[in-house]
Amino acid sequence: MKNQHSTTALLVMDVQNGIVERFAGNGSATVPFQKAVDAARKHGIYVIFVRVAFSEGYPEVSAHNKSFSRIVENGGMTVADAATQIHDSVRPQPDEPVVTKYRVSAFAGSTLEVILRSRQIDRLVLSGIATSGVVLSTLREAADKDYALTVLSDASFDADPEVHRVLVEKVFPRQADVMTVDDWINTL
């Protein structure tokens, strides 16, 4: 029987240059992510990085998609663009996958589910920017796929602190354990 750590993955979602710069402001905002990644590595928990990026010419973006169609107008956010690279504060190790998604959920158009199945992972620890975006969308889809879920409340944040509070205090607990990075580390 596998131990729980070997069937758990920490998802570090959208902690990429362009999003960290836009939402995080100062460098201290990434400290909880760094602590979570370090703890996962120390305890043999698989770390998967997820980013949002698009192909040159944006064939994945529909004009009907309000959020992403603005990216087409403004340019950038392609797979090679500096804005879509994982932020240096949580730099992936060579054996840690960087999954590219094309929508809000980490599962949308990505290889995430294939990686999780191949490693027999059934527990996900979610962190990311923004709480109302990738964290919410991934949590909902992962819950529907029957993953056991934990959300790291201080390794996720939102441009609107009240939206973050409502999600982590009222919405997420219906489908996930919600805890701080330190509390999670104490369970390992």
Number of C-alpha atoms within 10 A of each C-alpha: 3 7 7 13 15 16 18 24 22 23 24 29 29 29 30 26 18 19 20 21 14 9 16 18 11 9 10 11 16 21 14 19 23 18 15 25 23 15 19 20 13 10 12 14 21 22 24 20 24 28 28 26 24 24 13 14 10 18 9 15 19 12 11 8 10 10 13 19 16 12 15 18 8 8 13 18 21 19 16 13 15 14 20 23 23 23 19 11 15 19 15 17 10 7 9 12 16 20 20 23 21 19 22 21 22 29 21 17 15 18 16 21 16 11 14 18 11 9 14 13 19 18 20 24 24 25 29 31 22 24 25 20 16 25 28 22 17 20 24 15 15 21 15 10 11 11 18 17 22 22 29 26 23 20 25 26 24 18 14 12 11 10 14 21 15 12 17 25 13 10 13 20 15 11 18 20 16 21 17 17 21 14 11 17 15 9 6 12
